[in-house]
Each structure stands twice: as C-alpha cells, then as structure tokens.
Amino acid sequence: MHRIVFVVVAPVFSFDLAIARMILDTADGYEISVCTADPGRVEAVGGPDVVVDLDLAAVRQAGTCIVIGGGGRDTDRRVLDAVRAAAEAGARMAAICTGAFVLAQAGVLDGRRATTHWGLTDELARRHPRVTVVPDALYVEDGPVLTSAGAAACVELCLHLIRTDLGAAAAATAGRLAVAAPRPGDQPQVVDTPLPATEDTSLAATREWALRRLDEPLTLTDLAVHAGISVRTLTRRFHAETGLSPLRWLLHRRVDRARQLLETSTLPMDLVARHSGLGSADSLRQHLVRRTGLTPSAYRRSFRTAERSRSEPWPTLRG
C-alpha cells in the first residue's frame, strides 16, 4: 500500500480536499491520511470547515505528500519544516492550487517548473523567482514534484498519479467513476466556452475517427475533409471543444496510445512507435521523455502489467 498524506493548510477549499480524496479513494493500493499543524477544525472556503484529527507527524510516513490550501499566505513554520523534511526524505511531493505557495516557501519548488491557479501565477512568480512558473497548464510534473491549478484541475492531477502508480486501467476506472476522460497536463487552464455543440457542429465524430487511425499520418486536411469543413474552421472548433490545436491533440493521443502499449504489451520499441503513430523509436523516446520524464524502456519497466502482457495479442496494422 502506498501511503498518501494530505497536508491541510488554512484556508483550504473544501472542494479541493473532498474531490482529491474521492478520486484517490477509487483506486486500490492507497492508504490515505489527512493531517494539519493543529488538529481540530480547519478554516475552509466554499464549504463547511474541515475537521482533521492527525498532526504533522503523519507526514513522516508519506510516500506522497499532497499540500492543499494556504491561500498564498505566509505558512506556519511547522508546516514548512514538515514538508521540507518529507521532500528531503524522498517522498513524492504535490500541491493543489494555492498549495504551490507552501511548497515554494519550503524551497521544494526551487529550480523547478510549477503552476497554480491561473489568477495567482503572476504572484507566485513574483514572490518566488527561483520557481519557473507555467501560467497556462492544468498541472505540471517536474521530477518527483507536481503542482496543479485550481478547482477541477485537481481531478486531472489525481488521475495522473493513479496512472503513474497503478497503470492506465486503474486511472480509466477512476475517471469513469468521477469525471470524463482525463486531460493532458499542459492543456490550458482557461478555455473559451463554445456555443452548445449539435450533431451538425460537434467534432466528436471526427475525433473518434482519428482515434481509430492513430497509426496513420493524419494531416489537418484529412481531419477537415472528414469533418466537411475548412482547415481554418476545424482549427477554431477543435480548440473551442478541446482546448488544443488538432495536431497537438493528435500528439497527446498518440503518446497515450504508446504508454498503453508499453504497459500492456511486449512490442519492440519501433513497433510501439509505429502503432501509436509516432514514427520511429527515436521519436517515441523524445515525446515520452518530454511527457513523463522516462525513456520508453524505463516506463515499461515501471508500469508494464505482466499478466496483461502475456494475455493480450499484439495489435495489427492496417495494410
């Protein structure tokens, strides 16, 4: 069992704590605790105050330490010491929304990329110049340290943790229980809200068509022809519906396919690249390292499920 310890810092958004716990509780393999500097009632925003029973001694047992709350205020020295000690002991560190300010104050984010709520990214950069702030991402992973934007972005972060720890199938199950399919971390935090899609305007059918052809060299023109619209209209509608350009969306889906194949098959790397549409083993390595920080072979060693690898047939390329 992997022990996850939430460190709650007042004021905490009750939604952030509730949704993060709910998502992680759906996955078998975690033991979850919640602690704070002074056990008892913790001031909350957007809901009732939170009652926490454990003190910061619980952080010493954390495999993953997730900081929630703080509101960007100066943080209790006891919290900073506990968080810093956990990081130095090798725990994976994470922060949801303004929890990034706590990690920054503890020095955990020095020299790393990080994000927080879009309305506070400038403040985080101003107050902590040693942190490379990514202002337009749902979550950022830099080695063993992860940070997320506010509100629903914590869902994406938690699903990413589940996928990293327990595999794609566990993340998919958790996602189906809680939300729609998880989004990539570098999707923009703020997406222009499109007009309600109808069967005539939604590009869902084109996206589904593309997902069945990830191993083919799809172009913007191919997508536009399938949708029956111009490339310019396709690009505009695609961004409105997904927050990503068509080609960037395709790249994310191809990397996801490659990760799935690495987890569930023993295919050689060049075939993983071909089946996922990434072209070559070198291209696969480049994109996977950029997305996960791991080479394909390291990713397979970490996440491949032996039982599924033996039982699932190799996919077949068309033609």
N, C-alpha and C positions, 0 to 999 in steps of 0.2 A: 504494500500500500504506500502510495506517495502522499506525504503529508503537506497539505496546503494550509497556510496560516494567513488569514486576513488581519491586517493591522488597521484598525478603525481610528481615524483622527477627526475630531470635531472641527467644523461641522461636516457631517457626512450626508451625502444624498442617499436617502433610504432606498431609492430605486436602484442605485448602483450596487449596493450590497445585496439587495434581495435578488436581483436578476443574475448577478455573477454567481451567487451561491446556488440558485436554481439550475443554471446551466451546468455547473461543475458537478452538482449532485446527481445529474442524469447519467454520469459516466462511472462505471465500476472501476475501482482502482485508486480512488482518492479517499483520504481521511482529512476532513475539513474542520478547522478550528477558527474561532474569531477572538481577537484579543484587543486590548486597549491599554493606555497608560494607567488609567484609574478605573477599574472595573465598576460597573453600575450603568447609570443612564448616560448615554452619549447624545449630545445635541444633533438633531437631524434636520435636513432641509427637504421639503417636498413630501413629507410624511411624518408619522409619529417618531419620537425619539427612539433610539436603538438601545436595548439593554444588553450589555456584554459582561460575561462572567469571568473571563480569563484575563490575567495581566500579561505584561510583555515577556515574561519568562517563556511563554509558549513559542515565541519566535525562535528560540534556540533549537527547537525540534523541526523547523520548517525545511522542507525540500524546495518549496516555492513559497515566497513571501509576497503577498499582494497588498499594496497600500491603497486605501480608499479614504478620501476626504481631505481635510486640511484647509480647503478653500483658498489656498495660496498664502495663508498667513504664516507667520513665524511659528515653527514647530517646537513642541516640548523637547528639551534636550534628551530626555529619557527615550523618546521615540527615535530620535536621530541616532543615538548610540546603539539601540537595539537593531535598527535597520542596517546600519553600517556593519555591525558585527555579523549579521546574517549574510550580508554580501561577502564579507571577508572570509566567512566560513564555507563559502561555495554554494549557497542557496541561489536558486534562480529568483530574480527579483522582477516584480511587475508593479505597475501603478495604473489605476483607473482615474481618468480625468485629472482633477487637481492633486491627486496623489503624486503626480510627477514633481510637483514643487517639493514634496517631502523627500523624495529620492535625490533631487538636486541639492537640497540643503544638506543632506547627509554625504554628499560627494559621490554618490553612486553613479550619477549621470555624467561626471566629468569625462570629457573626451569621447562621449557617445552621442548618437543620434536619438532624439526623443520627440514626443508630441504631447499635447494636452488639448483641452477644449479649444476650439478654433478662436474663441473670443479672448483667450488668455495666452496664446502662443507668443505674442509680442512681449508680454510681461515676463514670461518665462525666459525668453532670450535676453531681455534687458537685465534681469536680476541674476542670471547665471550664464555669463558669457562663455564659460568652458563647455557648455552644452550646445550641440548643433541641433537647433530646433527645426523640426519638419512641420510646417504650419498646416499642410493640407493632406493629412493622412488619417485613416481610421485608427490604425495602430502602427507602431514601429518596433521592430525587433533588432536589437544590436547586441549580438552575442547572447549572454545569459540575462539580459535586461530588456524588458518590454514595457512600453507605455501606450496608453490609448487615449483617444478623445473622449468626450463626454457622452452621457445617455446611452443610446443603443450600441455605440462603438464597443462598449464593454462586452457585448454579446460576441462580436467578432473576435475579440482578444481571447475570450474564454474558449470558443470553439477552436481557435488556433492552438491553444495549449492542449486541448484534448487530442487534436490531430497529431501534434508533436509527440505527446506521451503515449497515446493509445492507438493511434492509427486512423486512417481515413474513415473506416466503417463506424468507429465509435463517434467520431465527430459528426458524421452524417446522421446517425441516430439521434444524437443530442440536438442537432439542428432541426430535425423534423419535429422533435418534441417541443421546441421552443420558438423557432423562427424560420424564415425562409433560408435558402442556401446561403452559407457564409460568403462574405465578400472579401476580396484581397485587401491586405492592409494599406496599400498605397492608393486605394480608391479615395476620391475627395470626400472630406467630411461633409461639405455642403453641396448638394446637388440641386440645380434648378428643378422645380416641380413641374412636370409636364402636364398638359391637359389630359384628362382621363382617356386612356387608350381604348380604342374599339377594335373589333376584329379586323377592320379595314386599315387601321393605322399602326397597331402594335407590331413590333419586330420580333415578338416571341417565336413565331414560326420560323423566321429566318435564323434566329439564334439556335433553335433546335436543329434545323437543317445543317448548320455549320458544325454543331457538336458531333453529328454523325460523320463528319468529313474532316476531322482534325488532322488526319494523316495526309490530307491533300494540300497543295499550295494555293490556298484561297486568297483572293485579292479583294480589294474594295469593290471592284467592278463585279466580281462574282456575287458578292453579297447584295449589291444594289440590283443586279438583274433578278436574283431570286425574289427580292422584296418588291420588284416592279417600280422602283423609284430611282431618282438620280443619286449619284455618289454624294453630292452635297447634302441632299435631304437625308440620305442614310446616315451620314456622319452626325448631323444635327439631332435626328431622332434617337440614334444609338446613345449619344451622350446624355440626352434627356432621360432615357429609360434606365441606363446602367451606370452613368457617371464616368464612363470610359469611352475612348475612341474605339471604333470597331477592331482595328488591328491590335490595340492594347488588350482589349477584351479577349481576342483570339489567343494572344500570347499567354495570358493568365490561364485560360482553359487548357492550353497545351502543356503548360508546366504542371497544372493539376493532374492531367492525364499521365504525365511522366511520373509524378510522385505515386500515383495509384499503381502504375505498372511496376515501379521499383519495390513497392510494398507487397505486391501480390503475385509477382512472377519472378522467374529466374532468367528472363530475357537478357541477352547481351546488351551492352550499353548502346551500340549502334542501332539495334532493333528497337530499343525503348525510344530512342530519338526519332526513328522513322515512324513508329506507330503513333507517337504524340505530335508529329508534325514539326519537330524541332530540327530536322535535317540530319545533323551529324552528332557524334558523341561529344565533340568539342563544343558545339552549340548547346547541347544538353547540359554539359558541365557549367558553362558560362551562366546560363539562365538559372540553374538550380542553386548555384553558389550565391548569386545575387538575391534570390528569393528566400533561401533558407540558411545560408552560411555554410552549407555542407556540400561536398562533392557527391556525385551520384553513388559511388561505392560506399562512402561513409553514410549517406542517407539510407541505403539499402541495409547496411549492417545494423543501423539503429532501429529501423522501423519495419523490416520485412517480416511478415507473418508466415512462418514456415508451413503451417497446416494448409493455408490457403494457396501458398506457392505450389505445393505438391498436387493439390486437387484441381486447380483451375487450369483450363487449357490456354495455350498461347493464342492471342488474338490473330486474326487472319487479315492480311492486307488485301484490299480490292485490286483486281488486275494482276 
